Every structure is written in structure tokens, then in C-alpha cells.
Amino acid sequence: MRGPMGAVIGRYPPSDGSAQMSSIIRHNRKCRDLVFLVIFIAFWVAMIVNSSFGFNQGNPSRLTYGLDYKGNVCGDKHAKPGLKELELKYWLNPNQVYLSGLKDNQFKLANARSICLLDCPIPYEDSLSWVCDYPDGDIRLSMDDWIDRNYDYYEFLTPELRNTSLQLQGPCYPVIFPSINVYWTCQFIARPSNVSLTHWQQMGGVKINEDIIIDKSIHKAINSRSSVFKRYMADIGKAWPVLIVCGGILPLFLSVIWLLLIRHFVAAMPWITVGLFNILMIAVTMFFYLKAGWIGNDSITPIIGEHDPYIHIIGRELHHLHAVAVIMTSIMVVSILTSIAIVRRILMATSVLKASHVAAKVIGEAQALIIFPVIPYTILAIFYMFWFSAAFHLFSSGQVVQNDCNLNCCAYDLVSKRVNCDRCCGYSIHYTPHIGVAILFHLFGGYWATQFFIACSSTVIAGAVASYYWARGETSPEIPFLPVFATMKRLARYNLGSVALGSLIVSFVESIRFMLESIRRRLKVAGTTSDNWFGKTVYHASRFFLRCIEWTIKSVNRNAYIMIAITGKSFCKASAIATDLIISNILRIGKVNVIGDVILFLGKLCVSLSTALFAFLMLDTHKYKSGHNKITSPLFPVLVCWALGYVVATLFFAVVEMSIDTIILSFCQDSEEHQGTAQYAPPLLIQTLDDQNEMQRLTQGPQSDSLDV
């Protein structure tokens, strides 16, 4: 059984017997859950070591640009030879590209000879043009001269080298097919130049295959899952100004405005929130329609720079936008119908407004509550800058290794002055299993840290509001600022371990759900999922069960943080106290919590959807639609801005959310300690939670009204 908390909360006589009352919340506490604090600190040390590995081994340029036949990253000014501004990957031998596209051939496109160029070559209209290998050996040209000559030094070749070039063994190769810049890769267009082909045949060159396979082979490599994922990661890095503005500054501004509005316009906020949510849902969905090409002519294109308007190339990113547009349409329809359904509930939920009035009064008295979320916001902003930078390096930290191939990839080596068939295989980035583990560890650490800072913020807010409640809302120098900083001091000194445990539980459950979902998708792709009704029932039931566990744990954690702030108990003990209070008063507080949480959740979505909308607008400018900063798709930057906006909104909305929950839990404890009559609660709160007629209307719904008539 839970004992009374009179010695823990509320004003009480000091131990020396003097008449002066002591502080609102007892300060003589003990350090709790120290083991988990040690685990959290050790985890941070491991995060730093893990990130150091990424910074040491990673190169974010690999996420955007390809590798040449020497293993250099295109555009790398430190490569040998220097490849500054040479960012486009071009395959020299068209027959090797053709062979890589044949189903029965073992030749891989990664082993085809490729170099880095400034632009994609196109055939001449009246003669045969050439693209030659990097100048070396007896070719006395600088890289700048080689670029100025359009990569062509065929006229300087000896008869021997001209003969090997006609055998497609280099060092010069004919430009037969036009090519176009697709995601910094020169993709061949299977329309050979008749003039160039005729000149090639007249010179005695070997047969060049003209099949459309030469087009599909490169297109398939560009649109492989790994390539698309790398480009998505690169998009996030290129759009870092958008992340700062739309994922950091904008949600901070909108959240503060929302807090000020709810302080002064409590009654109107549910209606404003629901209406704004639906408008933003429609606006964001329409932007997805625009970028997917279903509305207007502003769909994303994989082609970079100017090109023939009759050439149409579709990347996998466009298909992803189509899928997201369909999902957003479904969510939009459900949200609008749900909003219509809860209108009557909002009309009847005057108790939510009354509880919000009490919370608004607390915020007005303890004004530091509005300012306090800036502290965890700043800490999270610094953490995210470090975390994202380390993530880019980890995702690009694979080792560049030469492929192992036993195929005919012979090419002339200008240094050794002979045709080399020994080490002519291409290079690729090899990701070892420990890199995958490091990435998963980094992702888990980011989520745990986020939950930890949110939990710390919630605990501080709960402690400040509890101080206000148990002081009977007295206006004294202790109320405006001191409770916030006093609670921060108690948290840092006694309860960081408890907060670390609570955030770890949430992160662990989320990780399990993510892994099970990943396994399900892999099984679905492999075609091994069960198609019978029993298998589908088990699958959907397990997903629903995990969702329920996740929601329950988050709810229990939130209330546990409140009791930790008030009582100083360990996490498990505080969870038990909070759960006992909620179960004992479920009918009394359920009506406020359910609809109140829905309105606050919609408010968070309004902030995050606003950030997504502004991210779309910023990414639609010329800066991100051409040149070096061109993003392949707005999908990932918008999703990241949405997630960051939601996290920032959670920090600030916790002021209202935790204020309401803390007041309600304090009210329940107050009532139990005083035979059902709360002694410390404001009159408006007593009227709200003791109104039995309204409770019946909210719990029974419209039918009860019709029966009364």
C-alpha cells in the first residue's frame, strides 16, 4: 500500500520544532537508480568513441559522387590526379557497359573502366570525338590542359596506342553515345550517333553494341537501393540550412507563440488547433502531389543541368514520392473525418478548458516555465549538430577496396606502357558488419539521448508546477522563478539515474518494434510471409500489441517523472505510485486526459507540419534544384524537419502537458490524504474534477443526452 505523502509534499514543520514552515518540496533526498546513470555515462563514452571512428574513416562525398577506376572519389582535390570540380562519373568503354547489362554475363558495371569528368560528353555532329584517360606517362599534358581539350589527346598517340584505342583498350575511347548527367553520373542514351559510328567503322574499330541494354545497365545501377539511400543521406547534408531554419528556429518560434496563445486564449485553442491541423495536412499533401508530378509540371527530375526536353528519365525517388503522396492522402482523409467526429466531444469537454485555465494560471505565475524549454532546446540543438555530422561520416565510412574479378577488363596503362590485364578490376565501397553495428548503435544513441533530454525537461516542469500546487498557488518570491531552478538542481543531484532508466525503457521498446518491422519487410520482399488468415491475424495483432505497449510505457513514464519530481523516489517506485493514483481515479481524470492529450498532440503536429511546409518552400528554390546543392528528392529533408519540429514542439508543449498532468496527480493525492476533499486545489479545479454530470456526458457520449430527453 502507498503511504501518505504529507512528509514529502506540501508545507510541513521543520525538524527543529520552530513555527516557520519549510519549503514546498522536501530537499533531503537520496540518489536513485545510480546503476542506470553509470550505464548512461558509459553509453555516452561509447558514443564518442563510435563517432570518432566515423570521423576518422568516413567521407560524406562518397554519398554523392562515384569512384573512378583508381578508387578515387570524383571531385576529390586530394586525389592523384587531382579531381577538383571533376564530379561526374563516366564509363569509357561502351562494350563493358553493355556486357554488364546482360543477364547471363558475370561482368559487373563496377568493374567497367570509369573516370571523372567536368561534364558529360556528347558526340560531334561532323566527326568522331574521343575521351581519353587521365594524362600520364608520355602524355605531357596537365589536367587543366586535358580538360580544355575536352579530354581528347588522340592526335598525340603513337600508332601502337591508336591501335589499342581502336580495340577499346585505351587510352582513348570513342564517344558514340550521347550521355546526360543523372545524379552526377553520365548515363548513356541508347541513340548512337550515326556520324560517329561511321567514322569509327572506317577507322577499323571493333564492333560496338548498340542495344538499349547499354542505357538500362547504368540506369539500374543508379537506381539501386544502396545508391538511392546514399543520395537520401546526402540530401540531408546538403539541406543543412533548411534543417537549421525549419527544424530548429521555426518550431521554436511557433511553439512559443502557441504557449502565449494558450495562456491568453484558452477557450479558442482547441478550435484553432483542429482547424489549423486540417489546413496544414491539406497543404503538405498538395506539395507532395506537386513534387510527384500529379499536379502541375514541377515534379522532381534526376537530370542535373540543361538537357534535351525530349529526354525523360524517371528515378526511384519519384516512385517513393508517389507512395508517400498516397499515404498522406489517406492520413488527410482520416484526419478530416476524425476532426468532424470529435467536434461534439470538444463542445462537451469544458473540463479540458477549465483544467487548461488552471495550467495557464500556473504558467502565468511561474513565468520561467515558458523560458525554461530553451535550455533543453539549446542542449539538443548542439547534440543534433554533432549527431548528424557523425551519422554522415558513419554512413560513408566503408573501405574503398578493389573488386575481385577474373574477367576481360584489359586496358592500356600509360605508366607501365603496356596493356594491363592483371589489376584492371574496378573499386567499390565495402561495408563490414561492424560498420552496420556502429550505425545502429549511433541511431539508438540518438533516440535515447532525445528521450533523456525530453524526460529531464518534463521532470523539471513537473517539479515547478507541483511547487505551485502545494503552495496553494500563493504568489510569493518563491513561485515565479525559484521552483524551476530548484527542481533542476534536485534532478541533477538525485534523479538523473531514474530519468535515464525511463528513457532507456522507451528507447528499448521502440528499437524492438523497429527491428520487428524491418524483419517483416525483409520477409515480405523475400516472399516468405504467410498469406493465410491466421498468419495475417497474428501479424496485425502483434503490431497492435506493440503499439499498445509503447503507448502505455510512454504514459506511465510521463506520470512517473511527475512523481519523481515530487517525491524523489526511484523510477519503479514512482511508476507504481503514479499508476495506483491513476487507477484509483480513472473516471475522474480520464475525461480530462484523453481529449486534452488529443488537442496537445494535434498542436505538436501543427508545429511539425508547419516546419515541413516551410521546408518544402525553401527546397523549391533554385539553390536546391540545380548545381552542387541539388537535392535528389525533398522527401528526407522534409521528414527530418518534421521530426525535429515535433521534438522541439514536445519540449515546449510539455509545459502545458506536464502542468495539467501534474495538477491532476497532485489533486488525486491531495484528495486521498484528506478523505476525498482536496485541501490545496484551486476552486476551479475542484469544480472541474468533481463535476459528475459532465463526467457522465463525456464517458457515455451522445446516447446519454438522448436518454435524458
N, C-alpha and C positions, 0 to 999 in steps of 0.2 A: 504493500500500500504506500501511496505517496503521502509524505508528511506535510504539515503546513509550512509555508514559506515566509511566515511573518518575520523570522530572524534573518531572512535573506533579502527580501524586498520590502519597500515601504519605510517610513521613518521609524526608528526604534531607539530606545535609550542606550547611551554608551555604557561600556563595562565599568567605568569609574563611578557610576551612580549619579553623575551630575544631571541636572534637569535639561540641559541643552541637548537638542535632538542631533543625531548623527546624520551622515549623508544618506542619500536616497537608496543607493545600491551598495551593499557591503563590499569592502575592499580587501578584507583578509581572506584571499583565495589561495588555491593551490594550483600548481602547474598540472595540466591534464593531457593525457594521450601523448606523452613525450616520445614514445616509440615511433609514432607516425610523423612527428615533427623531424626526428632524426632521419627517417626514411625520405621525407620530402627534401631535406637538405642534401642527402646523398644523391637523390634523383637529380637535383639541380647541378651538382658537381658532374654527374654523368652526362647531363645535357650539354654542359660547357665542353667536356671532352669530345662528345659526339659531334658538336658543331665545329670544333677545331679541326676534326678530321675532314669535314665538308669544306671548310675554308682552305684547307691545305691541298685537297685533291680535286676540288670542283672547278669548273669553268662554265659559268652561265651562258657563254657564247655558243656552247655545244647544243643548247636547247633550240637555237635558231638556225645556225649555219651548219653545213655539211663538212665532210672531211675529203681532202684530196687523196691522190694515190700514195702520197708520202706520209699520211696520217696527220697532216696539219689541219687546223680548223680554219675554214675560209674566213678572211677578214682579220686574221691574227697578225699584227705587225711584228711580233717577235718570232714568227716562223722563219724557216730557211727554205726557200727565199721569202723575203718579207711580203706578206699578203694584205697589207693595209689597203682598205677600200675594195679589195677583190673578194667580194662576199658571195658571189653566185657560183654554185657547183655546176660544172659542165662535163658531160661524158664525151670523150674524144672519139671513141670507136663505135660507130653505129651498129656494126655487126655484133659486138659484145652485148649491146643493149638489146638487140633482137634475140640473141641466144638466151638471155636471162628471162625472157618472157615466154619461152617455150615450156610447156608442161613436162615434157619428157627429158628436158635437158637439166643437168645439175649445175650449170653455170649460174652464179648469183650476181645480181646487179652490184652488190657491194664490192665485187672483185673486178668490175669493169674500170678501165683507166679513166680517172677524172681529175680535173684541175679546177682552180678557182679563177674566175674572170670578173671583170667590171660590169659587163653587160652580156646578154645572150646573143650569140652570133646568128646572122641570117644570111642566106646565100645571095651572091651578087646576081644582078639581072643579066649581065653580059659576059661573065667569066666565072672561073672556079676560084672560090676563096678557101683559105686554109686557116686552121687553128693549130698552132704548134705548141709543143711542150715548153715548160719554163726554160729560158735560155741558160745554158750551162756548157761546160767543156769548151769546145772550139767555137761555139756560137758566142761571139763577142758583142753581146747586147746587154744593156742594163734592163731591169724590169720596167722602168719608165719608157724606154725606147720600144720594148716589146709591146707594151700597152698602146703606145702611139701608133704602132704599125698594125693595130688590130690583131695582135697575137700571131702575125704571119711573117716568118723568115724563110719561107720555102725557097726563095731565089738564092739564098746563101748556102743551100745544101750541096754537098758533093753528090756525084752520080750514085754512089752507094746509098747515101741517106735518102735520096729521092726514090730509089728503088724500094727500100724498106717502107717508105711512106706510102707508095702505091700498093704495098702488101698489107696496108693498115697495121703496120708495126711501129710507126712513128719515125722520127719525132714530130712530123706534121701529119695532120689528118684533114680530109676534105669536109667542107660544110655543104652537105647535101640537103639536109632537112632544116627548115626554119625552126627556131626554138623560142620559147617565151618564158618569162620569169614567173614561176609559180612557187611561192613561198621560198624564195632565194635558191631555187633550183631551176636549171634550164630544162624545161620539158620539151621534148621533140614533138613537132606536129607532123603526123604521118602524111605529109603532102610534099614529096621530094621535088626539088627544082629540076625541071627538065633540062634547062641550060647547063646547070652544074653537073647533072648526071651524064649528059652527053660529052662534056669536056673530060670528065673522069674516065669514061669508057674509051675515048680517043687516046688518052694518055696511057692506057693499058692497065688501069687499076682493077683490082679484084672485084668480084660481084658484090654489090651492096643490097641487102634485103630491104624491100620497100613496104613490107606488110604493116598493117595497123598495130601489130603487136609491139612495135617499137615505141608507139605512143602509150599503150596500156601498161607496158612494163614500168616506165618511170612513174606514171600516174598511180599505179598500185603501191609503189614504194613510198611516194609522197603521202598517200592516204592510209598507210599502215597505222595500227593503233598506237604503237610506240611513238611514231613521228607526230601524230595528232596530239598526243598527250604532252609531248615536249613543247610543241608550239603553244598549247594552252598555258603551260607554266611560263613560257617566255612572254606571253601576253600580259600576265600579271606583273612581271618585272618591268615591261615597257610602259605599263599604265600606272606606275607608282605615283605620279602626281594626282591621278584620278582617285587612287586609294586614299591619299592623304586628305584631299578635299572632300570627297563624297563618303569615304569610310571613316574619317576622323573628325574633321572640322564641322561638316554639315550636320551629322547626327548630334554632336554636342550642342550646337545652336538650337536645333529643333527640340531636343529633349528639355533644355532649359525653358524654352518658350512653353512647352506642354506643361511643365511644372508650375509656371507662373499662371497659366490659364486655369489649371485645375484648382489653384489656390483662390482665384477670384471668380471663376465661372463654373462652380462645381456642378450645378444642375444641368447646364447645357453640354458638358463634356461628353457624356455618353452618346448624345445625338451627333455631335460634331465628329467624334471618333468613328462611329459606324458609317456615317456618310462619307467622310474623307477616305476611309479604308476602301470602300467600293469604288470611288473615283480613281484612286491610285491603282487598284487592281486592274481596272479597265485600261488606264493609261500605259502601265507596264506591259500588259498583254498586247496592246496595239503596237508598241515598239518592237516586240518580238515578231509580230506579223510583218512589220516593215523590213526588218533585217532578214527575215526568212523569205522575203520576196512575194508574199501573199497580198501585200498592199503596196502600190507604188512601184518604183524602179530603183530602190535603194538597198537591194539585197547585198549581202557580203559576197565578195569575189576573191578567189585565191590568186588572181593575177595581180602582180605588182607593177606599177608604172603604166605607160601608154602601150596600147596594143590594138590589134585589129578588132573592130567591134563585132565582126562575124565569128570570132573565136569564142566559144563558150566552154568553160571548164568548171565543173562542179566538184567541190571538195566535201569531205566527210563533215566538216564543220557546219555546212548548210543543212545537212540531214539532221544534225544534232539540234539546230535551231528549230527545224520543223517539229521535232519531237517535243522540245520544251514549249513551243507555241501551243501545241495540242494540250499539254499538261496544264499550262497556265489558263487556257480556255476552260478546262474542266474545273479548275480551282476557282476561277472567276464566277462561273455559273453557280457553283455550290456556295460560295461566299455571299452572293447576292440573295439566293434563296434562304440561306441561314439568317441573314440580316433581317429579312422580312419576317421570318419565324420568331425572332427574339424581340421584335418591336413591342409586343404585348408584355413580355417579361420586363423589359426596361421600363415600360409605363408603370408596372406594378412594383418595381424594385425601388421604392422610395427609401428603403432601408439602406441600400447601397449609397444613395446620395447623402443620407444622414451620417453614415459612417465616414464617407468622404469629407463631409463638413468637419467632423472631429479631426480627421487626419490633416485637413487643410489648416485647422486651427493650430495643431501641433507644429506644422511646418512654419506657420506664421510666427509662433513663439520661439521655436528653436530654429532660427534663421540659418544657422550653419548647416542644416540638413540639405539646403539647396546647393550650398557651395561645396560640401564635403565630397560628392561623387567626382569632383575634378581631380582629387588626389588619386584614387584608383584608376581613373581615366588616364592620367599622365603616366602612371606606372605601366599600365597596359600598353599605351602607345609606344613607350620605349621598348618594352618587351617584344611587341609585334614587329618593330623595325629590325631588331636582332633576329627574331624567329624567322621572318620571311627571307631575310638575307641568307641565313644559314640553310633554309629549305631549298633555295635556288641552287646553292653550291652542292648540297647533298644530292639533289636530283640530277646534277651534272657531274657527279664525282666518279663515274665509271672510268675504267682504264682503257686508253686507246691501244689496241693490240692489232697485229697483222693477222689477217684471216689465214686459215689453213686450207689451201686448195691445191688440187693436183690436176688442174685444167690448163688448157692452152690460153694463157694470158700474156704471151710473149710481147715485149716492147723494147724499142731501142733505148739504151742507156747512154746519154751523152757523156757521162763521166768515164765509164769503162770502155766506151766506144765499141759497143757490140750489142747484139740482140740478147736481152737477158730473159731467160725463162725460169730462173730459179726462185727468185723472190719478187714475183710480179703480182701477187695477190693484194687485194685492197685492204683497207683498215676499217675497223668498226669499234664502237664503244662497248666494252664488256662490263656488265654489271654483275659483281659477285653476290652471293646470298647475303653476306654480312652488310652490304650496302642497303639491301631491302630491309633488313632488320633495323639498320640505323635510321632509315626513313620512317618506318613505323614507330620507332621509339620517339623520334622527333615529333611526329604528329600527335602521339599520345601525350607527350610532354606539353605541347602547345595547348591541348584541350584541358589537361589537368591544371595548368597554370591559370588559364582563363577562369575555370570554375573556382579555383582557390581565391583569386582576387575578387570575384563576384561574391563569394561566401564571406570574405573579410568585410567587404562593403556592407553586405546585408546585416552582419553581426553588429557592426558599429551603429548602423541606423536603428536597429532593434534596441540596443542599449540606451541610446539617446531618447527614443520615444518612451521606453519603459520608465526612464527617469522622470519624464514629464507626467506620465500617468500616475505613478505612485507618489508624486508630489501634489496630487490633486490639481494639476495644471497651474500651480502657483507661478506668478510672474515674479521672478527673482533673478539676481545676477547669475544664479547657478544654471538657470534654464537656457538662455539663448545660445551660449557657445560651449560652456564647460562640459555638459554631458557628452557631446560629440568627442572631444579630445580626451575626456576621462575614459570613455569606452574604448577609444583607440589604444590608450595606454594599457588598460586591462587586457585587451585582446593580444597585444604584442607580448605581454608579460606572462599570461597564463593560458591562453586558449588557442594559440596557433596550431598546436597539435590536433585539437578537436576539429578545427576548420580544415586542416589537411586531410583528416580521415573522411570527413563528409564529402569533400570534393573528389577524393580518390574513389569513393564508392560510386558516385555518379559517373566518373570517367571510365571506371571498370565496366559498368553495365553498358554504357554507350559503346565501348570497344567490342564487347561480346556481340551486341546487336549488329554492329558494323561488320564483324567477321562472318557472322551467320548469313548476313545479306550478301556478302561477297561470295561465299560458298554457294549460295543458292543461284547466283547469276552464272557462276562457272558451270554448275551442273546444268543449268538451262541452256547455255551455249553448247555444252557437250552433248546435249540431248538425252541425259540420263535422269531427268526429273520424272516423277510419277504422274501419269495422266489420268489415273482413276480418281474417283470422287474421294476416296479415303485419304490418298496422298495429298490432294489439294486441301482437304479439310484440315489435316494435321498441319500443313504449311501455314495456312491463314490463321489457324488457332494459335500456333506458336508465335507468329508475328504480333497478333493481338495481345498475347500474354506478355511478351517482352515489352510492348508499348505500355501496358498497364503497370508492369514492374517499374519501368523508367519513370512514369508519371508519379507513381506512389513514392518512390525514393526521393524524387525532387521535392515533392510536397512535404514529406517527413523531414528532409534536410532543412528546408526553409524554416519550419517550425522549431526544429532542433537548434538552429542558430539563434532563434529568439530566446529560447530557454538557456542557452549557453551564455548569452549576453546578460540575462537577468540573474541566473543562479550561479554561474561559474562551474556547472557540473561538466562531467566528461560527455563526449558526443553520445554514447549509447544511453547514458542515464538521462541526458536532456531529451533525447528522442522518445524515451519511454514516458517521461513526464508530459511532453507535448502531445503524444498520441493519446495518453489517458485523458488529458483535458479535452481534446477534440472529440473523442468517442463519447465522453460524458455529456457534451454539449452540442452534439452533431446537428440536432434540429434547430437549435438556437442560432448557431453561427453559419450553418450551411448555406442559408439563403443569401447571406452577405458575400461569402467567399466565392460561390460558384459564379454568379453574374459579375461580381466585382473583378474576379480574375479574368473573365472573358473580355471585359471592357479594357483592362490593362494590357492584356495580350494583343488586342486589336490596336491599342495605342502604340505598342512596340512595333507591330507590323507596319503601321502608318509611317513611323520614322524610318524603318529599314526600306520600305517600298519607295519612300521619297529619295533616299540615297541611291537606290537602283535607278530611279527615273533620271536623276541628275547625272548619274554615271553614263547612262545611255546618251544624254545630250552632250557631255564632254567628249565621249568616244566617237561621236558623229562629226567631229571637226576634222579639218584637213590634216592636222598633225598626226592623227592616228589612222588615216585612211591611205597614206602614201609614204614612201621613203623608208628610212630606217625604223621609224617608230610605228609603222603599220602593224596593227594587230590582226591576227587571222580571224578572230571572232570576238564580239563583245561579251560572249556568254560567261567566261570565267571571271573577267574583271568585274562584271555586274554582280555575279554571285558572291564574290569576295566582298564587294562594297555592301551588299545586302547583309551578309553575315556580320561584318564589322559594325554596320549600323545597328543591327539587332543587339550586339553585345554592349555597345555604348548606351542604347536605349534601356537595356536591362539594368545597367549601373544606375542610371538616373531615375528610372521608373520604380526602382526598388525603394526610393524614398517614400512614395505613396503606398506601394505594395506592402512593404515591411511595416509601415506605420499602421495601416489597417490591421494586418495580422497581429502585430504586437499589442495593439489596443484590445483586440478581441481576446487574445490569450490572457492578457492581464486581467481583463474583465471576468473571464471564466474563473481564473484562480482567485480573484477578489471575491467573487460570489461564493465559491466553495468555502473560503475561510471565514465568511461572515453569514453562514446559514442561508445562502441563496440570495442575499441582498448585497450588491456591490457597494462598498463604502467610499471608494476612491474614484469611481467612474463619473464623468460629466453627465448632467441630466439628459442631454440629447442622446448619448449612447445608451443610457438605461432605457429610454423610451424606444430606441431602435430595436434592441435585442430582447426586450420583454414584450413586444407587441405581438400577441398571439394571433390576432385576426390576420395581420399581414403575413405572418409566417404560414398560416394555413393557405392563404391565397397563392403564395409563391411555391409551396410544396405540392399543392393539389392541382393548380393550374386553372384553366378556364372552366372546367366542369363544375368546380365548386361554386363559381359565381352563378352558373345557370341553375344549380340546385337551390341556391339561396332564393332565387327569384321564384 
